[in-house]
Amino acid sequence: MRRTGLLPGLINREMIRRAKGAHWESVDMTRPHYVAHAVWDAKSLEIKVEGEAKTVSELSASLTKLAKGTAGITAKRNSSGLIKYERDEPIVFGLQVTAVRLDDGVPC
């Protein structure tokens, strides 16, 4: 597993530098805004499904079937609910985001 991205402090410095003199009047101030600045990816990932035996079995089977329908991904599961996904190239499974605060239409 690896993380590729920028640290929130660097994002903040870049936004401040670029925001000088810029106003984003079209930005809806009532809505939250976020910047995605990192991705988490891996060539393999293990997921443990827990719960009632029937639920674990059905959910594990569904997740495995879903993954097998995706090109390049192999999926194996065992009776305890452990599913292992593998792929030659890394696949993104998570994003890291930071909230953006706006002051009169300018990122701060």
Buried (B, 14 or more C-beta within 10 A) or exposed (E): EEEEBBEBEEBBEBBEEEBEEEEBEEBEEEEEBEBEBBBBBBEEBEBEBEEEEEEBBEBBEEBBEEBEEEEEBBBEBEEEBBBBBBBEEBBEEEEBEBEBEBEEEBBE
